[in-house]
Amino acid sequence: DAEIEKNKGPTVMKEQERYAAVAACKWADEVVPNAPYNTTVEILKEYNIDFCVHGDDITTMADGTDCY
């Protein structure tokens, strides 16, 4: 929640609710708790992630850089 609030503002869903929503997705094999807001290639490799997706909301960090 702290990372979301820092970069995007107040959360709509609490952290545990977001984890549950991802876990319920039939295309998700695993939930990575406490994953950093800035998804790097190193993180994708560390967890053997095939796809990284984002909703249609803003994808910038608090400092204005793109997090993808």
Protein Blocks (a to p, Z undefined) as FASTA:
>chain_A
ZZmmmmnopcfbdfklmmmmmmmpmkbmbdcehiafblcfklmmmnopabdcddfbdfbd
fkopafZZ
